[in-house]
Amino acid sequence: MSAETVCKACGEEFDTRHNGCPVCGTGGTDVYRPFKPPFVYDVHGQLINDSEGDRVLDMRGWGRLTGRGSRAAGFSDELGAAIQDRIGRRVVELMNADAKRIEEEAEEA
C-alpha cells in the first residue's frame, strides 16, 4: 500500500508518513515547528513571539516607512510605528487562525 499523496496546494507528491508536504508544508500539523502557537505581537520590539516567548520573526520596514530617501514613505515615527504595529497584529491574527485551522483539521482526521 502506497503512502504517497499529491499536495493540494502545490501538486508535489509526498509520503504521507511525513508531516505535511516537504515542499510547501501544507497538510502537516506541525507547520510552525519548532515554534508553538498561539503567537503574540510585542509592540515594544516589533516582534512576533510564540507561546514560550521565542522570537518567530521581526517586523521590518522601519526605514521604508520613516525614511527620507527616494523610495521611502517619510511618515512620522508615530505613524510609522502605528502602521508597523497594525501589520504585526494582523500577521499574528492570520498565524493564529491558521494554527487553529490546522489543529481542528487534525482532530477531524
N, C-alpha and C positions, 0 to 999 in steps of 0.2 A: 504494500500500500504506500503510495507516494504521499509525502508530507509537504509537497510543494503547492503553492498557490500563486496567483498573479495579483500584485498590488493594484487596488482600485484607483489609487492616486497617481502612480507613475508608470504602471504597466510592467514593472520588473517582476520576474519570477523569483520567489524566495522560499526557503524552507520554513514551514510554519512552526517548527520546533524552536526557531529563533524568536525573539520577542519583537515582532514587527519587521517591516521591510527594512533591510540594511541600507537601502539607497535613500529613502525619504523619511523613514521612521514611522510611517503610517501602520496602524494595526497593532502596535505594541502597547503594553500597559505601563511601561517604564520609559516613556518618551523623554521625560525630563531628568532621568537618572544621570548623574548622582544627586541631583537636586530634589528636594522634597516639597511638594505643594502643601499648603497654599503659599502663594507668593505675596510679598508685600513691597510697597514702594516707600523708600526712605527719602523724604523731601529734603533732608539736610545734606545728603550726599549725592542726591540724584542717582540712586542705586536701586536695583531690584534684587531683593534677597529672598531666599527660600525660608521655610518654616523653622529651620535651625539657625538662621542668621547668616548662612553662607551666601556670598555675593554671586548672583547669576549673571547680571550684566550692569554696565554703567550706561546711563543715559548720556548720549553725546550730542553735540550740535551747538554748544555754547558759543563758539566762535562765529558760526554761521548766523545765529540769532542776534548776537550783540555786537559783532564786529563792524568795522567801518570800511572794509575792503570792497572791491567791485562786485562781488557776489554775496556780500553779507547783507542781512536784513537791517542792521543798525538799530534794533529795538533797545529800549532802556533795559537795565539789569532786571528791574521788577517785571516787565513784560516778558523778557526772555525766560526768566525763572518760571513765570506762570505758564508759559507755553510748554516748556520742558517738563514741568510737573504734570500738566494735563496729559501730555503724551505718555509719560511714565505710568500714570494711573490707568490709562486706557490699555497699555500693554499688559499690565498686571491683571486687569479685568479679563482680557482675552486669554491670557495664560491660565488663569484660574478656571474660567469657563471650559477651556479645552481639557484641562486636567480632570475636571468633574465629569465631562462627557466621556472621556476615556475610562474613568473608573466605573461609570454606570454601564457602559458597553461591556466591560469585563465581567461585571456582576450578572448581566443578562446572558452571557455566553455559557 
